Amino acid sequence: MKVEALATLPQFESAVPGDGEITSVYCADLLSWAMGRAPANSAWCTIMGNVNAIAVAALADVAVIVLCENAVLDDDAKAKATQQGVAIVKTSLPAFEAGLAIAKAADLYKERR
């Protein structure tokens, strides 16, 4: 699933556009944990909307940060994400529900059963 398609799903909206391909979903809020474990090309579901999260996303090469539970994306983080090409999508859903919705929409769930 393309990041652009994720932003069109109900309850998701683009904050910083991107064109990456989502091949998995990862849920974590501890940045050091995500840095070493988030798979490349994943949709990283988190509540972290600061510049440190942008750095982690770039380092881990995730396809998109999914800001959950209406978490705030601060202005510095948005500017850094735009500069570094890190896509960000926002949702009111909790991380688990967001991840499940993405996995179902991208047909990733069937692959992992």
Sequence and secondary structure as in RCSB ss.txt:
>XXXX:A:sequence
MKVEALATLPQFESAVPGDGEITSVYCADLLSWAMGRAPANSAWCTIMGNVNAIAVAALADVAVIVLCENAVLDD
DAKAKATQQGVAIVKTSLPAFEAGLAIAKAADLYKERR
>XXXX:A:secstr
 BHHHHTTSTTEEEEE    B  EEEE   HHHHHHH  TTEEEEES  SHHHHHHHHHHT SEEEE TT    H
HHHHHHHHHT EEEEESS HHHHHHHHHHHTT HHHH 
